[in-house]
Amino acid sequence: MDTKPPLGTLPADDRSTPDLEVVPVRSYGRWIATVLALTALVGLVGSLARNDNVHWDVVGDHLFAPLVFDGLTTTLWLTAAAMALGLGLGTLIAVMRLSASPVLYAIATGFVWVFRGTPLLVQIIFWGYAAALYHYVKVGIPFTHVTFFQAETNSLLTPAVAALLALGLNEAAYASEIVRAGIQSVDPGQTEAAHSLGMRPALTLRRIVLPQAMRVIIPPMGNETINMLKMTALVSVISAHDLMSNIQDVYAQNYQVIPMLVVASTWYLALVTVLGVPQAWLERRYGRGSARGGHVSPFRRLFAGAGGLFPQRNVNNVANDEVKEGGR
């Protein structure tokens, strides 16, 4: 009688597999690249620290100067006001581009084409010298002599107002595309369901569509806010008394260009870093369930050993931890 085991089966003794020692892959290239990068970084920082041409004493004297704080105040309110104007007008432009009316669609498309197609610096200079085009600002009935309001352009378009209009209108063109993408990301069935319940289009947009579109809109708008903070430096060409304008006024008198630029860079870096904290939280908060692995902060990657230089921990585990923290 044949006592061979059935095909595909092995005796119990042969099923046991010896324990294997798992050896991590040696990433020598990563080690070499890390050492070279750290060497270059230390060399650059040390060179700047020992460079007498930086004049660190001048940097320290002007870092907390009242004129710098005045410029910071203008920079911050310009950033906030321009983003508010850009977001509000951008939402309106986005709705117009999605409208069934060809006239509204054409006007909105033309607005985006003009303000997104011309450099921001050109727009700032244009608004700063708008009085050369129109000496007076008039409000009345077109093609008649009926005027309700009239004022000199120079008295209305101060450098700060010109800067606000340039930054806000330019931002509206970009914000409209972000809002439009967010609205279009919502399932059309949501709108159809709201209409079937008797909700009007405006109410549907405000109560149904926009809240769901925030998932797509808010994270890039955080990036736009950070970008707007840096773009305010361009308004120095029309002397809007922002941070960069005041810095230029100082080094025009003491001729310490590099130290004053270090002061400006320090404050811009500090403000961007502060704005980056809520930006990272918003990315985690609105990216739950859709981000592949989630967003991992650089510090957590460093201490988790994601680069292979420290005891290994799966990067996906770190990302999952951050996604869970965002949901709490």
C-alpha positions in Angstrom: 0.0 0.0 0.0 1.3 3.4 -1.0 1.9 5.6 2.1 3.2 8.7 0.3 1.5 11.9 1.4 -0.9 13.6 -1.0 0.5 15.9 -3.6 1.2 19.4 -2.2 1.5 18.3 1.5 4.7 17.9 3.4 5.5 16.0 6.6 5.1 18.0 9.8 8.8 18.1 10.4 9.4 19.6 7.0 6.8 22.4 7.5 8.8 24.2 10.1 10.9 27.1 8.8 14.1 28.1 10.6 14.1 31.6 12.1 15.7 34.1 9.8 17.6 37.1 11.0 16.3 40.3 9.3 19.2 42.6 8.4 18.3 46.2 7.4 19.5 47.4 4.0 22.7 49.4 4.3 22.1 52.8 2.8 25.7 54.0 2.5 24.8 56.5 -0.2 22.2 58.1 2.2 24.9 58.3 4.9 27.4 60.0 2.6 24.8 62.4 1.3 23.8 63.3 4.8 27.3 63.9 5.9 28.0 66.1 2.9 24.8 68.1 3.4 25.6 68.7 7.1 29.2 69.7 6.3 28.0 72.2 3.7 25.3 73.6 6.1 27.8 74.0 9.0 30.3 75.6 6.7 27.7 78.1 5.4 26.4 79.0 8.8 29.9 79.3 10.2 31.0 81.5 7.3 28.0 83.9 7.8 28.6 84.0 11.5 32.3 85.0 11.1 31.8 87.3 8.2 32.5 90.9 9.4 30.7 92.3 6.3 27.3 91.2 7.8 27.8 93.7 10.6 25.8 91.8 13.2 25.9 94.7 15.5 23.9 96.7 13.0 21.5 93.8 12.7 21.0 93.7 16.5 20.5 97.5 16.7 17.7 97.6 14.1 16.0 94.2 14.6 13.6 95.7 17.2 13.7 99.3 16.0 10.3 101.2 16.1 10.5 101.8 12.4 10.7 98.1 11.7 7.7 97.5 14.0 5.7 100.2 12.1 6.5 98.4 8.8 5.5 95.0 10.4 2.1 96.5 11.3 1.5 97.6 7.8 2.7 94.3 6.4 0.3 92.3 8.6 -2.8 94.4 8.0 -2.0 94.5 4.2 -1.8 90.7 4.3 -5.1 90.2 6.2 -7.0 92.9 4.2 -5.7 91.7 0.8 -6.6 88.1 1.6 -10.1 89.1 2.8 -10.6 91.1 -0.4 -9.2 88.3 -2.6 -11.2 85.5 -1.0 -14.5 87.4 -1.1 -14.1 88.7 -4.6 -12.6 85.4 -5.7 -15.6 83.5 -4.5 -17.9 85.8 -6.4 -15.7 85.4 -9.6 -15.8 81.6 -9.1 -19.5 81.5 -8.9 -19.7 83.8 -12.0 -17.5 81.4 -14.0 -19.8 78.5 -13.1 -22.9 80.5 -14.0 -25.0 79.5 -16.9 -25.1 83.1 -18.1 -22.5 83.7 -20.9 -22.2 87.3 -19.9 -21.2 86.6 -16.3 -18.9 83.8 -17.5 -17.2 86.1 -20.0 -16.7 88.9 -17.5 -15.3 86.5 -14.8 -13.0 84.8 -17.4 -11.7 88.2 -18.6 -11.0 89.3 -15.0 -8.9 86.1 -14.3 -7.2 86.5 -17.7 -6.1 90.1 -17.0 -5.1 89.9 -13.4 -3.5 86.4 -13.6 -1.8 87.2 -16.9 0.1 90.3 -15.9 2.9 90.5 -13.3 2.0 91.6 -9.8 4.7 94.2 -9.8 3.2 95.8 -12.9 -0.2 95.9 -11.3 1.2 97.5 -8.1 3.0 100.3 -10.1 -0.2 100.8 -12.2 -2.4 101.4 -9.2 0.3 103.6 -7.6 0.2 105.8 -10.7 -3.5 105.5 -11.5 -3.8 109.3 -11.1 -1.9 109.8 -14.3 -4.7 107.9 -16.1 -7.7 109.4 -14.2 -7.3 112.6 -12.4 -10.7 112.3 -10.7 -12.8 109.4 -9.4 -16.4 110.0 -10.3 -19.5 108.0 -9.4 -22.6 108.7 -11.4 -24.8 107.7 -14.4 -22.7 106.6 -17.4 -22.9 108.8 -20.6 -24.5 111.6 -18.7 -23.4 114.6 -16.7 -25.1 113.3 -13.5 -22.4 112.8 -10.8 -23.1 111.6 -7.3 -19.5 111.6 -6.0 -16.3 113.1 -7.2 -12.8 113.3 -5.6 -9.2 113.6 -6.7 -7.6 110.3 -7.4 -4.4 111.1 -5.4 -6.5 111.8 -2.3 -8.3 108.4 -2.6 -5.5 106.2 -3.9 -2.9 106.6 -1.2 0.1 104.2 -1.5 -1.5 101.9 1.1 -4.8 101.8 -0.7 -3.1 101.3 -4.1 -1.1 98.4 -2.6 -4.3 96.9 -1.1 -6.1 97.0 -4.4 -3.2 95.6 -6.4 -2.7 92.7 -3.9 -6.4 92.0 -3.4 -7.4 92.0 -7.0 -4.4 89.9 -8.0 -5.2 87.4 -5.2 -8.9 87.3 -6.3 -7.9 85.9 -9.7 -6.0 83.0 -8.1 -8.5 82.5 -5.3 -11.3 82.2 -7.8 -9.6 79.2 -9.4 -9.1 77.6 -6.0 -12.7 78.1 -5.0 -14.0 77.0 -8.4 -12.0 73.8 -8.1 -13.4 73.2 -4.6 -17.0 73.7 -5.8 -16.5 71.4 -8.7 -15.0 68.7 -6.4 -18.4 68.4 -4.7 -20.6 65.6 -6.1 -23.3 67.2 -8.3 -25.8 64.9 -6.7 -25.5 67.0 -3.5 -26.9 70.0 -5.5 -29.6 68.0 -7.1 -30.7 66.6 -3.7 -30.8 70.1 -2.3 -32.9 71.4 -5.2 -35.3 68.5 -4.9 -35.9 69.6 -1.3 -36.9 73.1 -2.5 -33.7 74.9 -1.6 -32.8 77.8 -3.8 -29.4 77.9 -5.7 -28.0 80.6 -3.4 -29.0 78.7 -0.3 -27.7 75.5 -1.7 -24.3 77.1 -2.5 -24.1 78.6 1.0 -25.4 75.6 3.1 -24.5 72.5 1.1 -21.8 73.1 -1.5 -19.3 75.5 0.1 -19.1 73.6 3.4 -18.1 70.5 1.6 -15.8 72.4 -0.8 -13.8 73.7 2.2 -11.9 70.4 2.2 -10.3 71.4 -1.1 -10.3 75.2 -0.6 -8.7 75.8 2.8 -5.3 74.1 2.5 -4.2 75.9 -0.6 -5.6 79.1 0.7 -3.3 78.8 3.7 -0.4 78.6 1.2 -1.8 81.7 -0.6 -1.8 83.6 2.8 1.9 82.8 3.4 2.7 83.8 -0.2 0.7 87.0 0.3 2.8 87.9 3.3 5.9 87.7 1.2 4.4 89.5 -1.8 3.7 92.6 0.3 7.4 93.3 0.0 6.7 94.3 -3.6 4.7 97.3 -2.6 7.9 99.0 -1.5 8.2 100.3 -5.1 5.3 102.7 -4.3 6.5 103.4 -0.8 3.5 101.9 1.0 5.4 102.0 4.4 5.5 98.3 4.8 8.4 96.4 6.3 10.5 96.4 3.1 9.8 100.0 2.4 11.0 101.1 5.9 14.0 98.8 5.6 14.9 100.5 2.3 14.5 103.9 3.9 17.0 102.9 6.6 19.7 101.5 4.3 19.3 104.5 2.0 20.6 106.6 4.9 23.2 104.4 6.6 24.3 102.4 3.4 24.2 99.1 5.4 22.3 97.2 2.8 23.2 93.6 3.7 22.6 94.0 7.5 19.2 95.6 6.9 18.2 92.9 4.4 19.2 90.4 7.1 16.8 92.2 9.5 14.0 92.0 6.9 14.6 88.3 6.1 14.6 87.5 9.9 11.2 89.0 10.4 9.7 87.5 7.2 11.0 84.0 8.2 9.6 84.5 11.7 6.1 85.5 10.4 6.1 82.7 7.8 7.1 80.1 10.5 4.2 81.3 12.7 1.7 81.1 9.8 3.1 77.7 8.9 1.8 76.2 12.2 -1.9 76.6 11.5 -1.3 75.8 7.9 0.1 72.4 8.8 -2.8 71.8 11.2 -5.3 72.7 8.4 -3.6 70.3 6.0 -4.0 67.5 8.5 -7.5 68.5 9.5 -8.9 68.7 6.0 -6.8 65.9 4.6 -8.1 63.2 6.8 -9.1 60.1 4.9 -7.7 61.3 1.6 -4.0 61.9 2.1 -1.7 59.0 1.3 0.1 58.5 4.6 -0.8 61.9 5.8 1.5 64.9 6.4 4.6 64.2 8.4 6.3 67.2 10.0 10.1 67.5 9.4 10.9 67.2 13.1 8.8 64.0 13.5 10.5 62.5 10.5 13.9 63.4 12.0 13.3 61.9 15.4 11.4 58.9 14.0 14.4 58.0 12.0 12.5 58.1 8.7 15.8 58.9 6.9 17.4 55.7 8.0 20.0 57.4 10.3 18.3 56.5 13.6 16.4 53.4 14.9 13.9 52.6 12.2 10.2 53.3 12.6 7.8 53.1 9.7 7.0 56.5 8.3 3.5 55.4 7.6 3.0 54.8 11.3 4.2 58.4 12.0 1.8 59.7 9.4 -1.1 57.6 10.8 -0.4 59.0 14.2 -0.6 62.6 12.9 -3.8 61.8 11.0 -5.3 60.4 14.2 -4.2 63.5 16.1 -5.9 65.7 13.5 -9.2 63.9 14.1 -9.3 64.4 17.8 
